[in-house]
Every structure is written in C-alpha cells, then in structure tokens.
C-alpha cells in the first residue's frame, strides 16, 4: 500500500486532498505545524486534529516556533501584503514533511494547494522554486490541481491514478465546496483564517515589534492578546479587553514585567514590558484607568505588581486623555509625526 505524508491545516482544501488519497487506497499520515503565528493552539482541540479524527487518519502536530520566528525575521523570498513570507513558509513546511516522509518510509507528500489560489506561493514558477529549494522535486502531489501540473513521481510510478485527480485552479472555492457537500464535509475554517501573519492588525504590531528589538517567542505570543500601546522604543503596554485576555496577560507575564489593575473600580489588567521607570509606570496607569470604570474620574488608584513576586505598590493618577490614547496606541494608521 502506498504511503503519503499530508501537510494538513484542517481547512477545506487539505481535507479534500486527503479524502482523494484515501479513495485511492493511500495510507495517509497528516502533519500539522503549530506555532505562535497560527490562531489555534496545539492539542486534541486543534481544528486539524478534529478534522483528521473525522477522516480516520493519524496526525502529528509539529512545533516549529523557533524556525518560524527566524524565518519571519529574515525571509529569503520576501513577504506578501502583510508579514506573511509565504514562499519561505512553504519551503520550511515541505522540508519538514520530507523529513517525516523519510522517517516513516512514506512514498510522497500531499498538500491541499490549488494552482493560482495564493499569489505568492501557488503560481507555477513558485511551485517549482519551492520544490527545488525544499529538495522534493517530483514528490509533492497536489490532488486538487494535479491534472494541470506535470505528473509527479507517485503518478508516473502508478501509486496513484492521475485520471482520478482534479484540475481546479484559481481563488474561487465553488468547486471545492460542491465536492465537500457530496462527501459530507461541513466543518472547515475560512481560507487562510489560521495564519496570523496575514492579519493586518497582527502584522502591524509584529512589524512595530521587530523594528525595535530582537523579539523572542514570548514577545510574539503577547501580540495575540489585547490592545497594544508603544510608550517608547523599548517599552510596551498591553491591555486586556475582557476577562479571558486579562487572565492570559497574567499567564504571559515574565520576570521584570509589571501588571497593573485599577485598585477601587472594575477595569482591565495591563502588562508593562520594557523600561519600568516611574514615568512609564505612571503613563501605563493612566491608560489602565482610561479603559475602566474610573475613566471619568479626576484621579484614581492603580495597583502595580512586579510579575513573579509578591511586590506591589499603588500610584494615584488621572486617566489618560483621548489625545494620549491616540498618540500611544499601536494601530494600522500611521502614528503622529515624531512618534515613529
């Protein structure tokens, strides 16, 4: 029985690609990459894990956080509209799939890619370059578009029947959705919905971070949570927008960070990272009050806790003004003159 490793996001296209292989009697193992740049967390509740369970195929979740962060910082082949280095990403994923193919004795790699669907990585020339750079030329089968592409090794060796593969191209998903309906596949996320690097808001915050420091994974993880304020080139404040984010900020706090809460009224939790001198703590406290029940008070107390210790102190400040919020908030809009 032929065996394949499928790069598997759990999205519609990857589910259909695996289904087409199962119909041809191929033994498929799904390989899913998890990182801080993907919306879903690792574990049995990951959308890809649930989708693989429905298909009845095994799945391996691979942590590529370090490799992904290094790639995002310095992509060889550039970025898309936001911070998405799609060509570099495909090369990295195919290299990892190739490692798994050799480890398990699989014959080839399967992906749910559709010719012309992604402008950077799914053009004919990009597909050829990516395979060449990853060292997997001829061993990547794309069942949804296979009949539009050159025959692959599994096709020429008779491991799969090329005539039973598809010839889908372009960005429309009508054909895929129609096929999914016939197969009873109803649970799938929106296309590209899992990659935070394509999200304009996340990408803007990430660009702001990388321009100012050699970010680590803890810094990137923090970008996924709350409102972000830039106090100076080395200092940020991140503010929870609801209880779940407040709790997440507590969990993400590192030694040296400060956690701020309004002392006498309901309000958000905020995390200050960077230079925690008095002026920055006071500014952070003012912003914390602005988003809580004390926003209309003349002044109020804010408790400042040193993360990882029992140390805390109170400061009494006035809530930040609208102009201060506008000046410090990291948004997709260009900052005021002199603030960038």
C-alpha positions as a Markdown table, in Angstrom:
| # | Residue | x | y | z |
|---|---|---|---|---|
| 1 | Unk | 0.0 | 0.0 | 0.0 |
| 2 | Unk | 1.4 | 3.4 | -0.9 |
| 3 | Unk | 2.0 | 5.8 | 1.9 |
| 4 | Unk | 1.9 | 9.6 | 2.0 |
| 5 | Unk | 2.6 | 12.4 | 4.4 |
| 6 | Unk | 0.0 | 15.2 | 4.0 |
| 7 | Unk | 0.6 | 18.7 | 5.1 |
| 8 | Unk | -2.7 | 19.3 | 6.8 |
| 9 | Unk | -4.2 | 22.5 | 8.1 |
| 10 | Unk | -7.6 | 21.1 | 8.6 |
| 11 | Unk | -9.1 | 23.5 | 6.1 |
| 12 | Unk | -11.3 | 22.6 | 3.2 |
| 13 | Unk | -8.6 | 22.1 | 0.6 |
| 14 | Unk | -6.4 | 19.9 | 2.8 |
| 15 | Unk | -9.4 | 17.8 | 3.9 |
| 16 | Unk | -10.4 | 17.2 | 0.3 |
| 17 | Unk | -6.8 | 16.3 | -0.7 |
| 18 | Unk | -6.6 | 13.7 | 2.0 |
| 19 | Unk | -10.0 | 12.3 | 1.1 |
| 20 | Unk | -8.9 | 11.9 | -2.6 |
| 21 | Unk | -5.9 | 9.9 | -1.4 |
| 22 | Unk | -8.0 | 7.7 | 0.9 |
| 23 | Unk | -10.3 | 6.9 | -2.0 |
| 24 | Unk | -7.3 | 5.6 | -3.9 |
| 25 | Unk | -6.2 | 3.4 | -1.1 |
| 26 | Unk | -3.2 | 5.5 | 0.0 |
| 27 | Unk | -2.2 | 5.2 | 3.7 |
| 28 | Unk | -2.1 | 8.9 | 4.8 |
| 29 | Unk | -0.5 | 10.4 | 7.9 |
| 30 | Unk | -1.3 | 14.1 | 8.5 |
| 31 | Unk | 1.4 | 16.5 | 9.5 |
| 32 | Unk | 0.3 | 19.8 | 11.1 |
| 33 | Unk | 2.6 | 22.7 | 12.1 |
| 34 | Unk | 1.7 | 24.7 | 15.2 |
| 35 | Unk | 3.3 | 28.0 | 16.1 |
| 36 | Unk | 2.6 | 31.4 | 17.7 |
| 37 | Unk | 1.7 | 32.6 | 14.2 |
| 38 | Unk | -1.3 | 30.2 | 14.0 |
| 39 | Unk | -4.5 | 31.0 | 15.7 |
| 40 | Unk | -5.2 | 27.5 | 17.0 |
| 41 | Unk | -3.2 | 26.1 | 19.9 |
| 42 | Unk | -1.7 | 22.6 | 19.9 |
| 43 | Unk | -3.7 | 19.7 | 21.3 |
| 44 | Unk | -6.7 | 17.5 | 20.5 |
| 45 | Unk | -9.0 | 20.5 | 20.1 |
| 46 | Unk | -6.8 | 21.9 | 17.3 |
| 47 | Unk | -9.1 | 22.1 | 14.1 |
| 48 | Unk | -6.7 | 19.9 | 12.2 |
| 49 | Unk | -6.7 | 17.3 | 14.9 |
| 50 | Unk | -10.5 | 17.2 | 14.8 |
| 51 | Unk | -10.6 | 17.1 | 11.1 |
| 52 | Unk | -8.1 | 14.2 | 11.0 |
| 53 | Unk | -10.2 | 12.3 | 13.5 |
| 54 | Unk | -13.2 | 12.7 | 11.3 |
| 55 | Unk | -11.3 | 11.3 | 8.3 |
| 56 | Unk | -9.9 | 8.5 | 10.4 |
| 57 | Unk | -6.3 | 9.3 | 9.8 |
| 58 | Unk | -3.4 | 9.7 | 12.2 |
| 59 | Unk | -2.0 | 13.2 | 12.8 |
| 60 | Unk | 1.3 | 14.5 | 14.1 |
| 61 | Unk | 1.5 | 18.1 | 15.4 |
| 62 | Unk | 4.9 | 19.6 | 15.0 |
| 63 | Unk | 6.2 | 22.7 | 16.9 |
| 64 | Unk | 8.2 | 24.9 | 14.6 |
| 65 | Unk | 8.2 | 28.0 | 16.7 |
| 66 | Unk | 11.9 | 28.7 | 16.6 |
| 67 | Unk | 12.2 | 28.1 | 12.9 |
| 68 | Unk | 9.1 | 30.1 | 12.0 |
| 69 | Unk | 10.3 | 33.1 | 14.1 |
| 70 | Unk | 13.7 | 33.1 | 12.4 |
| 71 | Unk | 12.0 | 32.8 | 9.0 |
| 72 | Unk | 9.6 | 35.7 | 9.7 |
| 73 | Unk | 12.5 | 37.9 | 10.9 |
| 74 | Unk | 14.6 | 37.3 | 7.7 |
| 75 | Unk | 12.6 | 35.8 | 4.8 |
| 76 | Unk | 14.8 | 35.0 | 1.8 |
| 77 | Unk | 11.9 | 35.4 | -0.7 |
| 78 | Unk | 10.1 | 38.4 | 0.7 |
| 79 | Unk | 6.7 | 38.9 | 2.2 |
| 80 | Unk | 3.1 | 39.2 | 1.0 |
| 81 | Unk | 0.8 | 42.1 | 1.7 |
| 82 | Unk | 1.3 | 41.9 | 5.4 |
| 83 | Unk | 4.1 | 40.0 | 7.2 |
| 84 | Unk | 3.5 | 36.6 | 5.5 |
| 85 | Unk | 6.6 | 35.1 | 4.0 |
| 86 | Unk | 4.6 | 32.5 | 2.0 |
| 87 | Unk | 7.4 | 31.1 | -0.2 |
| 88 | Unk | 9.8 | 30.7 | 2.7 |
| 89 | Unk | 7.0 | 29.1 | 4.8 |
| 90 | Unk | 6.2 | 26.5 | 2.1 |
| 91 | Unk | 9.8 | 25.6 | 1.8 |
| 92 | Unk | 10.1 | 25.1 | 5.5 |
| 93 | Unk | 6.9 | 23.0 | 5.7 |
| 94 | Unk | 7.9 | 20.8 | 2.8 |
| 95 | Unk | 11.4 | 20.2 | 4.3 |
| 96 | Unk | 9.7 | 19.1 | 7.5 |
| 97 | Unk | 7.3 | 16.9 | 5.5 |
| 98 | Unk | 10.2 | 15.4 | 3.7 |
| 99 | Unk | 11.9 | 14.6 | 7.0 |
| 100 | Unk | 8.8 | 12.8 | 8.1 |
| 101 | Unk | 8.5 | 11.0 | 4.8 |
| 102 | Unk | 12.0 | 9.6 | 5.3 |
| 103 | Unk | 11.3 | 8.8 | 8.9 |
| 104 | Unk | 8.2 | 6.8 | 8.2 |
| 105 | Unk | 9.2 | 5.3 | 4.8 |
| 106 | Unk | 6.4 | 7.2 | 3.0 |
| 107 | Unk | 6.5 | 7.4 | -0.8 |
| 108 | Unk | 5.4 | 11.0 | -1.3 |
| 109 | Unk | 4.0 | 14.2 | 0.1 |
| 110 | Unk | 0.4 | 15.5 | -0.3 |
| 111 | Unk | -0.8 | 19.1 | 0.0 |
| 112 | Unk | -4.2 | 20.8 | -0.5 |
| 113 | Unk | -2.7 | 23.6 | -2.6 |
| 114 | Unk | -4.6 | 24.9 | -5.6 |
| 115 | Unk | -2.9 | 26.3 | -8.6 |
| 116 | Unk | -3.3 | 30.1 | -8.7 |
| 117 | Unk | -5.1 | 30.3 | -5.3 |
| 118 | Unk | -2.3 | 32.1 | -3.5 |
| 119 | Unk | -0.4 | 34.9 | -5.4 |
| 120 | Unk | 3.0 | 34.3 | -3.8 |
| 121 | Unk | 3.3 | 30.5 | -3.4 |
| 122 | Unk | 0.9 | 28.8 | -5.7 |
| 123 | Unk | 1.9 | 30.1 | -9.2 |
| 124 | Unk | 3.6 | 27.5 | -11.4 |
| 125 | Unk | 7.0 | 29.2 | -11.2 |
| 126 | Unk | 6.7 | 29.5 | -7.4 |
| 127 | Unk | 5.7 | 25.9 | -7.0 |
| 128 | Unk | 8.8 | 24.8 | -9.0 |
| 129 | Unk | 11.1 | 27.0 | -7.0 |
| 130 | Unk | 9.7 | 25.9 | -3.7 |
| 131 | Unk | 10.0 | 22.2 | -4.5 |
| 132 | Unk | 13.6 | 22.8 | -5.7 |
| 133 | Unk | 14.6 | 24.7 | -2.6 |
| 134 | Unk | 13.0 | 22.1 | -0.3 |
| 135 | Unk | 14.7 | 19.2 | -2.2 |
| 136 | Unk | 11.4 | 17.5 | -3.0 |
| 137 | Unk | 11.0 | 17.9 | -6.8 |
| 138 | Unk | 8.5 | 15.5 | -8.2 |
| 139 | Unk | 7.5 | 14.1 | -4.8 |
| 140 | Unk | 4.7 | 16.6 | -3.9 |
| 141 | Unk | 1.3 | 15.6 | -5.1 |
| 142 | Unk | -1.4 | 18.3 | -5.2 |
| 143 | Unk | -4.6 | 16.3 | -5.8 |
| 144 | Unk | -6.9 | 19.3 | -6.3 |
| 145 | Unk | -4.8 | 20.6 | -9.3 |
| 146 | Unk | -2.7 | 17.6 | -10.3 |
| 147 | Unk | -4.1 | 17.3 | -13.8 |
| 148 | Unk | -3.0 | 20.9 | -14.5 |
| 149 | Unk | 0.6 | 20.3 | -13.4 |
| 150 | Unk | 3.4 | 18.0 | -14.6 |
| 151 | Unk | 3.0 | 14.3 | -13.5 |
| 152 | Unk | 4.7 | 13.6 | -10.2 |
| 153 | Unk | 6.7 | 10.5 | -9.2 |
| 154 | Unk | 3.7 | 8.8 | -7.4 |
| 155 | Unk | 1.7 | 9.3 | -10.6 |
| 156 | Unk | 4.4 | 8.0 | -13.0 |
| 157 | Unk | 5.1 | 5.0 | -10.8 |
| 158 | Unk | 1.4 | 4.1 | -10.6 |
| 159 | Unk | 1.0 | 4.7 | -6.9 |
| 160 | Unk | -2.0 | 6.9 | -7.7 |
| 161 | Unk | -4.3 | 7.2 | -10.7 |
| 162 | Unk | -3.8 | 10.6 | -12.3 |
| 163 | Unk | -7.2 | 10.4 | -14.0 |
| 164 | Unk | -8.9 | 10.3 | -10.6 |
| 165 | Unk | -7.3 | 13.6 | -9.6 |
| 166 | Unk | -8.7 | 17.0 | -10.2 |
| 167 | Unk | -8.0 | 20.1 | -12.3 |
| 168 | Unk | -9.1 | 23.0 | -10.0 |
| 169 | Unk | -7.4 | 26.4 | -10.4 |
| 170 | Unk | -7.9 | 29.9 | -9.1 |
| 171 | Unk | -9.2 | 31.6 | -6.0 |
| 172 | Unk | -12.9 | 30.6 | -6.2 |
| 173 | Unk | -13.9 | 27.8 | -3.9 |
| 174 | Unk | -17.1 | 26.8 | -5.6 |
| 175 | Unk | -15.7 | 23.5 | -6.9 |
| 176 | Unk | -14.2 | 22.6 | -3.6 |
| 177 | Unk | -17.4 | 23.4 | -1.7 |
| 178 | Unk | -19.5 | 21.4 | -4.1 |
| 179 | Unk | -17.2 | 18.4 | -3.7 |
| 180 | Unk | -17.3 | 18.8 | 0.1 |
| 181 | Unk | -21.1 | 18.7 | 0.0 |
| 182 | Unk | -21.1 | 15.4 | -1.9 |
| 183 | Unk | -18.6 | 14.0 | 0.7 |
| 184 | Unk | -20.4 | 15.3 | 3.7 |
| 185 | Unk | -17.6 | 17.6 | 4.8 |
| 186 | Unk | -19.2 | 20.5 | 6.5 |
| 187 | Unk | -16.8 | 21.6 | 9.2 |
| 188 | Unk | -13.9 | 23.7 | 7.9 |
| 189 | Unk | -12.5 | 27.1 | 8.6 |
| 190 | Unk | -12.3 | 30.1 | 6.2 |
| 191 | Unk | -9.3 | 30.1 | 3.8 |
| 192 | Unk | -6.1 | 31.4 | 5.3 |
| 193 | Unk | -8.0 | 32.1 | 8.5 |
| 194 | Unk | -5.4 | 30.4 | 10.7 |
| 195 | Unk | -2.3 | 32.4 | 9.7 |
| 196 | Unk | -1.9 | 35.5 | 11.9 |
| 197 | Unk | 0.8 | 36.8 | 9.6 |
| 198 | Unk | -1.9 | 37.6 | 7.0 |
| 199 | Unk | -4.0 | 39.6 | 9.6 |
| 200 | Unk | -3.4 | 43.3 | 9.1 |
| 201 | Unk | -3.6 | 44.2 | 12.8 |
| 202 | Unk | -1.3 | 41.4 | 14.0 |
| 203 | Unk | 1.1 | 42.1 | 11.2 |
| 204 | Unk | 1.3 | 45.8 | 12.1 |
| 205 | Unk | 2.0 | 45.0 | 15.7 |
| 206 | Unk | 4.6 | 42.5 | 14.7 |
| 207 | Unk | 6.3 | 45.0 | 12.4 |
| 208 | Unk | 6.4 | 47.5 | 15.2 |
| 209 | Unk | 8.0 | 44.9 | 17.5 |
| 210 | Unk | 10.7 | 43.7 | 15.0 |
| 211 | Unk | 11.7 | 47.3 | 14.2 |
| 212 | Unk | 12.6 | 47.9 | 17.8 |
| 213 | Unk | 14.0 | 44.7 | 19.3 |
| 214 | Unk | 15.2 | 41.2 | 18.5 |
| 215 | Unk | 11.9 | 39.7 | 19.6 |
| 216 | Unk | 11.6 | 36.3 | 21.3 |
| 217 | Unk | 8.7 | 34.0 | 21.3 |
| 218 | Unk | 7.3 | 35.5 | 24.5 |
| 219 | Unk | 7.1 | 38.9 | 22.8 |
| 220 | Unk | 5.3 | 37.4 | 19.8 |
| 221 | Unk | 2.9 | 35.5 | 21.9 |
| 222 | Unk | 1.9 | 38.8 | 23.6 |
| 223 | Unk | 1.0 | 40.2 | 20.2 |
| 224 | Unk | -2.0 | 37.8 | 20.1 |
| 225 | Unk | -3.7 | 39.5 | 23.1 |
| 226 | Unk | -5.3 | 42.8 | 23.9 |
| 227 | Unk | -4.7 | 46.4 | 22.9 |
| 228 | Unk | -1.1 | 47.5 | 22.4 |
| 229 | Unk | 0.5 | 50.8 | 23.3 |
| 230 | Unk | 4.0 | 52.0 | 22.5 |
| 231 | Unk | 5.4 | 54.1 | 25.3 |
| 232 | Unk | 9.0 | 54.3 | 23.9 |
| 233 | Unk | 11.2 | 52.3 | 21.6 |
| 234 | Unk | 11.8 | 49.6 | 24.2 |
| 235 | Unk | 8.6 | 49.7 | 26.2 |
| 236 | Unk | 5.1 | 48.5 | 25.5 |
| 237 | Unk | 1.8 | 48.3 | 27.4 |
| 238 | Unk | -0.7 | 45.5 | 26.6 |
| 239 | Unk | -4.2 | 45.8 | 27.9 |
| 240 | Unk | -6.8 | 43.1 | 28.2 |
| 241 | Unk | -10.1 | 43.7 | 26.5 |
| 242 | Unk | -12.1 | 41.1 | 28.5 |
| 243 | Unk | -11.7 | 38.7 | 31.4 |
| 244 | Unk | -10.1 | 35.9 | 29.2 |
| 245 | Unk | -7.5 | 38.3 | 28.0 |
| 246 | Unk | -6.9 | 39.7 | 31.5 |
| 247 | Unk | -6.2 | 36.1 | 32.6 |
| 248 | Unk | -4.0 | 35.5 | 29.6 |
| 249 | Unk | -1.8 | 38.5 | 30.4 |
| 250 | Unk | -1.4 | 37.2 | 33.9 |
| 251 | Unk | -0.1 | 33.9 | 32.4 |
| 252 | Unk | 2.2 | 35.6 | 29.9 |
| 253 | Unk | 3.9 | 37.9 | 32.4 |
| 254 | Unk | 7.7 | 37.5 | 32.6 |
| 255 | Unk | 10.1 | 38.4 | 35.3 |
| 256 | Unk | 10.6 | 42.1 | 35.2 |
| 257 | Unk | 7.2 | 42.9 | 33.8 |
| 258 | Unk | 4.7 | 44.9 | 35.7 |
| 259 | Unk | 0.9 | 44.1 | 36.0 |
| 260 | Unk | -1.5 | 46.9 | 36.6 |
| 261 | Unk | -5.1 | 46.9 | 37.8 |
| 262 | Unk | -7.4 | 49.7 | 39.0 |
| 263 | Unk | -7.4 | 49.4 | 42.8 |
| 264 | Unk | -11.0 | 50.5 | 43.6 |
| 265 | Unk | -13.1 | 50.0 | 40.5 |
| 266 | Unk | -13.6 | 47.5 | 37.7 |
| 267 | Unk | -11.1 | 47.7 | 34.9 |
| 268 | Unk | -8.7 | 45.8 | 32.7 |
| 269 | Unk | -5.4 | 44.1 | 33.6 |
| 270 | Unk | -2.5 | 45.6 | 31.8 |
| 271 | Unk | 1.0 | 44.3 | 31.3 |
| 272 | Unk | 4.0 | 46.7 | 31.1 |
| 273 | Unk | 7.2 | 45.3 | 29.4 |
| 274 | Unk | 10.4 | 47.1 | 28.9 |
| 275 | Unk | 11.6 | 50.2 | 30.8 |
| 276 | Unk | 9.6 | 50.3 | 34.0 |
| 277 | Unk | 10.9 | 53.6 | 35.3 |
| 278 | Unk | 8.4 | 55.8 | 37.2 |
| 279 | Unk | 7.3 | 57.9 | 34.2 |
| 280 | Unk | 6.4 | 54.8 | 32.2 |
| 281 | Unk | 4.6 | 53.2 | 35.1 |
| 282 | Unk | 2.5 | 56.4 | 35.6 |
| 283 | Unk | 1.7 | 56.5 | 31.8 |
| 284 | Unk | 0.7 | 52.8 | 32.0 |
| 285 | Unk | -1.5 | 53.5 | 35.0 |
| 286 | Unk | -3.2 | 56.4 | 33.2 |
| 287 | Unk | -4.0 | 54.2 | 30.2 |
| 288 | Unk | -5.3 | 51.5 | 32.5 |
| 289 | Unk | -7.8 | 53.9 | 34.1 |
| 290 | Unk | -8.9 | 55.2 | 30.7 |
| 291 | Unk | -10.3 | 51.8 | 29.8 |
| 292 | Unk | -12.1 | 51.1 | 33.1 |
| 293 | Unk | -14.8 | 52.4 | 35.3 |
| 294 | Unk | -12.6 | 55.3 | 36.5 |
| 295 | Unk | -12.3 | 56.8 | 33.1 |
| 296 | Unk | -14.3 | 59.9 | 34.0 |
| 297 | Unk | -12.8 | 60.4 | 37.5 |
| 298 | Unk | -10.4 | 63.2 | 38.2 |
| 299 | Unk | -7.9 | 60.6 | 39.6 |
| 300 | Unk | -7.9 | 57.1 | 40.9 |
| 301 | Unk | -5.5 | 54.5 | 42.4 |
| 302 | Unk | -3.8 | 51.8 | 40.3 |
| 303 | Unk | -2.1 | 48.8 | 41.8 |
| 304 | Unk | 1.2 | 47.9 | 40.2 |
| 305 | Unk | 2.5 | 44.4 | 40.7 |
| 306 | Unk | 6.0 | 43.1 | 39.9 |
| 307 | Unk | 5.5 | 39.9 | 38.0 |
| 308 | Unk | 6.7 | 36.7 | 39.7 |
| 309 | Unk | 6.9 | 38.3 | 43.1 |
| 310 | Unk | 4.7 | 39.5 | 45.9 |
| 311 | Unk | 5.8 | 43.1 | 45.5 |
| 312 | Unk | 3.2 | 45.7 | 44.7 |
| 313 | Unk | 2.6 | 49.4 | 45.1 |
| 314 | Unk | -0.1 | 51.9 | 44.3 |
| 315 | Unk | 0.0 | 55.0 | 42.2 |
| 316 | Unk | -2.7 | 57.7 | 42.0 |
| 317 | Unk | -3.1 | 59.3 | 38.6 |
| 318 | Unk | -5.6 | 60.9 | 36.3 |
| 319 | Unk | -7.0 | 58.8 | 33.4 |
| 320 | Unk | -5.3 | 59.3 | 30.1 |
| 321 | Unk | -6.8 | 61.7 | 27.6 |
| 322 | Unk | -8.2 | 60.8 | 24.2 |
| 323 | Unk | -5.2 | 62.5 | 22.6 |
| 324 | Unk | -2.7 | 60.4 | 24.7 |
| 325 | Unk | -4.5 | 57.2 | 23.7 |
| 326 | Unk | -4.4 | 58.2 | 20.0 |
| 327 | Unk | -0.7 | 59.1 | 20.3 |
| 328 | Unk | 0.4 | 55.8 | 22.0 |
| 329 | Unk | -2.0 | 53.2 | 20.6 |
| 330 | Unk | -0.3 | 50.9 | 18.1 |
| 331 | Unk | -2.8 | 50.8 | 15.2 |
| 332 | Unk | -2.7 | 50.3 | 11.4 |
| 333 | Unk | -2.9 | 54.1 | 11.0 |
| 334 | Unk | 0.4 | 56.0 | 10.7 |
| 335 | Unk | 1.4 | 57.4 | 14.1 |
| 336 | Unk | 1.6 | 61.1 | 14.7 |
| 337 | Unk | 4.6 | 62.9 | 13.4 |
| 338 | Unk | 7.6 | 62.3 | 15.6 |
| 339 | Unk | 6.1 | 59.1 | 17.2 |
| 340 | Unk | 7.5 | 56.7 | 14.6 |
